[in-house]
Amino acid sequence: MARFEMDSKEVDRLFGAIQQFPGNAEEAINEVFHNDAPQMVAEEIKRLMPVSGKMWKGKKPAAKTANSLTDEKENLAFAVKTKGDYHYLYFPDDGTNTRRHAGDQQFFNRGGENKQSEIVDRCIVQIVNVFEQSK
């Protein structure tokens, strides 16, 4: 799937909060990245996903309505990925147009971009909370 990184303006805003409120910023950011952020981004990606509307016997539910996404958590990072039966989402997301589908819709990237400000806001709030609790 697509790889998304935060905009430099949002990173600068986050670094400003880290400098202003010294403490365990890593713990605060991981708290947001491991709890709230993956769910927020997954919901936005699903909102942007297309639905083919095609039906046949034995067809799995559309990725938009099914439990099609999962997340992986790392230190100061997280990833939202597709589950096994839904790896085909690569084609409408990154793929080229064919007569059967419209590719290059970039809903994974757009989902991350749409939520980055809200995620940074939550990180800043969490950094301030950790700083105030450590006083």
Secondary structure, DSSP 4 states (H G I P E B T S, - for coil): -------HHHHHHHHHHHHHS-S-HHHHHHHHHHHTHHHHHHHHHHHH--------TTPPPPTTTTT-EEEEEETTEEEEEE-GGGGGGHHHHHS---SS------HHHHHHHHHHHHHHHHHHHHHHHHHHHT-
